[in-house]
Amino acid sequence: MPDLNALLPQIKKLVVERLFLDVPAENIGDDDNLLEKFGVDSVRMFEIVVGLEEAFGVSFADQEFSVDRFATPRKIAEVVAGKTGA
């Protein structure tokens, strides 16, 4: 089972840095919907995906990208864990 608890803080920090959010990473809930709570749209979501590729050395095919798959920090961590075997 992937250790999502280890990935979640890294994911939240990446989201804050990539999107220039004015909120501490630790204040983002694991299941906060980034679209609803922070107004993240598909273009900004793609910026998160690019950051994940750089930070974790993974790549995503176009068909793997969907806003729903990357809607919350937990979902993002699950996707990254699946890619890295973390």
Backbone bond lengths (Angstrom), bond angles and torsions (degrees), N, CA, C in turn:
res aa  C-N    CA-C-N  psi(-1)  N-CA   C-N-CA  omega(-1)  CA-C   N-CA-C  phi
1 M - - - 1.467 - - 1.531 109.18 -
2 P 1.293 117.25 128.40 1.469 119.79 179.18 1.522 111.70 -62.70
3 D 1.311 115.75 145.89 1.459 120.69 178.52 1.525 109.44 -87.47
4 L 1.321 115.00 84.64 1.464 119.96 -178.76 1.523 111.78 -65.13
5 N 1.343 116.09 -30.86 1.458 119.18 -178.82 1.528 112.06 -62.39
6 A 1.322 117.05 -29.68 1.461 120.06 177.54 1.527 110.79 -77.86
7 L 1.328 117.00 -32.70 1.464 120.88 -178.73 1.524 113.35 -78.12
8 L 1.316 117.80 -33.96 1.465 121.08 -172.63 1.529 114.09 -55.43
9 P 1.336 120.24 -48.21 1.473 118.44 178.89 1.525 112.53 -61.46
10 Q 1.326 117.59 -36.77 1.462 121.10 178.81 1.530 110.56 -66.06
11 I 1.318 115.79 -41.70 1.468 121.31 179.96 1.529 109.76 -63.45
12 K 1.321 116.79 -46.59 1.470 120.63 -178.75 1.525 111.26 -62.39
13 K 1.330 116.38 -41.56 1.467 120.22 178.40 1.521 110.07 -62.87
14 L 1.320 116.99 -42.70 1.463 121.40 179.25 1.525 110.43 -62.04
15 V 1.328 117.22 -42.60 1.474 121.33 179.82 1.526 110.00 -61.02
16 V 1.322 116.87 -47.13 1.467 120.85 -179.35 1.527 110.67 -61.70
17 E 1.326 116.63 -45.43 1.460 120.39 -178.04 1.523 112.36 -68.05
18 R 1.309 117.18 -44.91 1.466 121.46 -176.73 1.521 112.84 -68.46
19 L 1.334 115.80 -33.81 1.468 120.04 -176.21 1.522 112.64 -102.11
20 F 1.324 115.97 2.02 1.470 120.85 -179.89 1.529 110.93 52.82
21 L 1.323 115.67 44.68 1.470 119.99 179.34 1.515 109.64 -74.83
22 D 1.304 115.55 142.38 1.462 121.69 179.51 1.521 109.28 -95.14
23 V 1.329 115.43 58.15 1.461 122.13 -179.81 1.529 107.15 -150.81
24 P 1.328 117.22 139.13 1.461 118.80 176.63 1.534 110.21 -64.13
25 A 1.315 116.86 140.13 1.460 121.25 -178.31 1.523 111.71 -55.08
26 E 1.321 116.08 -37.16 1.472 119.45 -177.78 1.529 112.66 -69.85
27 N 1.314 117.63 -12.75 1.468 120.96 176.79 1.526 113.20 -87.53
28 I 1.314 116.62 -3.37 1.468 120.30 176.52 1.517 107.84 -88.83
29 G 1.318 115.67 125.44 1.462 120.47 179.64 1.517 111.71 -74.71
30 D 1.314 116.36 151.50 1.463 121.04 -179.55 1.522 112.27 -56.94
31 D 1.327 115.99 -34.02 1.464 121.00 -176.83 1.527 113.28 -110.12
32 D 1.328 116.86 15.66 1.464 119.78 175.61 1.524 109.34 -64.53
33 N 1.315 115.97 130.26 1.454 120.34 176.33 1.526 107.57 -78.65
34 L 1.307 115.85 112.65 1.467 121.12 -175.43 1.523 111.72 -63.65
35 L 1.326 116.94 -31.63 1.456 120.87 179.94 1.518 110.47 -67.90
36 E 1.321 115.84 -45.99 1.466 120.81 -176.39 1.522 112.61 -77.55
37 K 1.327 116.94 -45.46 1.459 120.26 -173.02 1.529 113.27 -78.98
38 F 1.339 116.77 -33.73 1.460 120.06 -174.52 1.522 113.23 -120.76
39 G 1.316 117.73 6.90 1.458 121.34 176.50 1.521 114.25 65.76
40 V 1.331 116.41 29.38 1.460 120.47 179.75 1.529 108.79 -73.29
41 D 1.331 115.77 127.05 1.458 119.68 176.91 1.529 109.08 -103.85
42 S 1.326 117.18 -178.65 1.465 120.16 -175.26 1.529 112.29 -63.98
43 V 1.310 117.99 -32.69 1.464 120.66 178.33 1.527 110.36 -66.99
44 R 1.310 116.26 -45.33 1.470 120.10 178.58 1.531 110.65 -68.50
45 M 1.335 116.42 -33.14 1.457 120.52 176.81 1.527 110.09 -62.64
46 F 1.332 115.77 -38.39 1.455 119.88 178.40 1.527 110.57 -63.12
47 E 1.316 117.80 -33.88 1.468 121.82 176.29 1.529 110.33 -62.20
48 I 1.326 116.20 -37.04 1.468 119.98 175.88 1.522 109.55 -63.86
49 V 1.320 116.83 -44.56 1.468 121.25 -179.54 1.533 110.43 -59.66
50 V 1.317 117.45 -44.27 1.466 121.30 177.78 1.526 109.74 -60.56
51 G 1.321 116.92 -42.39 1.462 120.65 177.62 1.517 112.32 -62.61
52 L 1.321 116.82 -39.29 1.468 120.74 177.87 1.523 110.68 -63.80
53 E 1.318 115.63 -42.09 1.463 119.68 179.37 1.524 110.60 -60.64
54 E 1.321 116.56 -43.03 1.461 120.95 -179.77 1.528 111.96 -70.71
55 A 1.317 117.14 -44.60 1.461 121.32 -174.25 1.526 113.45 -73.23
56 F 1.325 116.48 -34.70 1.459 119.44 -173.43 1.536 113.41 -112.32
57 G 1.333 116.84 0.93 1.454 119.79 177.48 1.515 113.49 64.92
58 V 1.311 116.21 34.41 1.461 121.55 178.52 1.518 108.59 -114.57
59 S 1.318 115.69 168.49 1.460 119.11 174.38 1.514 108.74 -137.55
60 F 1.310 114.50 150.41 1.457 121.73 -178.91 1.519 109.16 -121.37
61 A 1.317 115.84 129.07 1.460 120.41 173.85 1.519 108.43 -75.36
62 D 1.322 115.91 156.00 1.471 119.96 -179.18 1.513 112.45 -52.80
63 Q 1.322 117.44 -39.72 1.466 120.17 -177.48 1.531 113.01 -71.57
64 E 1.323 117.29 -13.49 1.464 120.81 176.97 1.529 112.02 -82.88
65 F 1.311 116.65 -16.51 1.460 120.09 -176.67 1.513 110.70 -85.23
66 S 1.323 114.89 121.66 1.459 120.99 169.80 1.522 106.36 -147.26
67 V 1.293 115.45 143.18 1.459 120.38 -177.94 1.526 109.83 -58.03
68 D 1.319 118.07 -37.45 1.463 121.27 -178.45 1.531 111.62 -64.34
69 R 1.308 118.13 -38.15 1.478 121.64 -179.34 1.519 112.20 -65.90
70 F 1.327 117.08 -23.04 1.460 121.77 -176.21 1.531 111.75 -118.66
71 A 1.336 116.75 25.31 1.463 120.99 -172.84 1.527 114.29 -76.60
72 T 1.323 118.15 -28.90 1.464 121.32 -177.53 1.531 109.49 -131.40
73 P 1.327 117.35 157.87 1.463 118.75 175.94 1.534 112.44 -56.43
74 R 1.328 117.82 -38.55 1.466 120.64 -179.67 1.532 110.68 -63.85
75 K 1.328 116.60 -44.45 1.467 119.60 179.18 1.522 111.01 -63.56
76 I 1.328 116.17 -40.63 1.464 120.12 177.86 1.526 110.04 -62.31
77 A 1.334 116.78 -44.14 1.466 120.99 179.49 1.522 110.77 -61.70
78 E 1.324 117.40 -39.00 1.468 120.86 178.58 1.523 110.81 -64.12
79 V 1.323 116.97 -41.35 1.467 121.14 178.65 1.531 109.87 -64.54
80 V 1.316 116.56 -46.50 1.479 120.94 -179.83 1.535 109.85 -63.52
81 A 1.322 117.46 -43.41 1.454 121.00 179.50 1.529 110.66 -60.48
82 G 1.311 116.19 -39.60 1.456 119.91 177.75 1.520 112.34 -64.60
83 K 1.314 116.19 -34.94 1.462 121.13 -179.57 1.532 112.80 -77.63
84 T 1.317 116.29 -34.69 1.462 120.12 -173.43 1.516 112.94 -100.16
85 G 1.324 117.04 -15.58 1.448 120.02 -174.35 1.515 111.66 71.59
86 A 1.343 115.84 20.26 1.473 121.71 -177.84 1.515 111.31 -63.17
